[in-house]
């Protein structure tokens, strides 16, 4: 079973809930991440996250953003994640270019998932710029991709960026996806895949997994 989880800054507790759903349902999953860009034209240095959200949604919407009682903070704590709230938000096209390279050209979906999870940790918990070449090089090296010049080339290659932008456009236009996380679950009988959005709890996802597996 393949789950395509469209993402840019999908919160890491979303993946934890997916893993818990797999355990609860007894249905194994093969996870693949697809590009979905929330801020594709943002400047490389990024923007202060709280200021960005305030400008986008208004002050009222982020009044309790960094409070220990906020839904995001509580959701993270429930699965052992402590969010760094005073961080920047960054564009992610270079990060996605590297993930696509590992997944498609190196043919290693498992390693691309490991890299993605480490990027999440570095961004959400440490506030690192996961779109920067040094961070991408360091993460790739951690998982055995030691050709640093190649990682830089892949990250900065404009033709690769265009492929990421094309996947992003396809998700938004052809598949009519407007936000992340968005799950696409293949069916065991080859019928139309199931798609749903939102940071759903494990029980909710487990039901979809069981149905897709024919259980």
Secondary structure, DSSP 8 states (H G I E B T S, - for coil): -EEEEEESS--HHHHHHHHHHHHHHT---EEEEEE--SSTT--TT-EEHHHHHHHHH-GGGGTTTTSTTSHHHHHHHHTT-----S-EE---HHHHHHHHIIIIIS--HHHHHHHHHHHHIIIIIT---TTSHHHHHHHHHHTT---HHHHHHHHH-HHHHHHHHHHHHIIIIIS---SS-EEEE--TTS---EEEES---HHHHHHHHHHHHT-
